Amino acid sequence: MDWLESMNRVAGYMEEHLTERVSYGAMARMTGCSVYEFSRLFSFMTGMSLSEYIRRRRLSQAVFDLQAGDRVVDVGLKYGYDSPTAFARAFRELHGVSPTEARKPETRLKTYPPISFQFTIQGVSALEFRMERTEAFQIVGLVDKGEPADRDYMDSEPALGPLWRRFMAEYDPRLYNGGGAENLYCPPFWQVAAYSFALDGETAIGAAYKGICPPGMELYTVPAAEWVVFSFPGPTGSPHVPKAYARVLTEWFPQSGYQRDQDTPNLEVYPAGDPLSPEYMWEIWMPVKK
């Protein structure tokens, strides 16, 4: 996969659709990633989310339309704002002035040019991995049913933050059970998250099922698969997890001879320990096939 070419195709797609609905699924397919993987890859490579980049580009272009004499209400509708009030609020947040003030010659404004991706030297630091083969197993915990296939993440990108916060508040304490004999977290998967490749696929966060399913929790089946397992030092969270995905997708896969198995979810595994510690080690499990 030529990552430079595919990411620049994505950049071109966004420019072509600044005045239309943007399909996050279409952009992910250009790179061969799931929507979750692509969202993380883009945020690491650019330092901002997809939605924030598109918002800045639209409001940058809106300046030129306003200065050309277009009505505020028309410019707002052109760039996806349902009302002049919503457009004016977003415009002021970015530029510090109202759309009307933007027409004045002395007004200072901002512009965010189209992004482009260029070659950089990578791969200097080691990327640790091992190969694993597992039989099918189940995860017990929170199972999110995903989005309808026809939604395709139009005009919005997937957000894992709310799902993880819900899990940590409502599910984690009951799986951990104080860390004693009734603790449901166990090796090799400990606390594990499974992210489907498909747009309408499920997401599961929990523990490997060992015969106990607490009330209100669900079971999710991970099929038998071959995996490449990458180990990363802590801490976790942003920007560390997006950076890890970027390295896996842009450094390992292109030269490995393996392909991402799109029929199997990828996993994130968080063993016992302090995830904020530099000594902590967590893992990304990518399903692969030759």
Summary of the structure (lengths in Angstrom):
residues: 290
radius of gyration: 21.8
end to end distance: 14.2
largest distance: 71.1
contacts: 836
relative contact order: 0.14
helix: 38%
strand: 20%
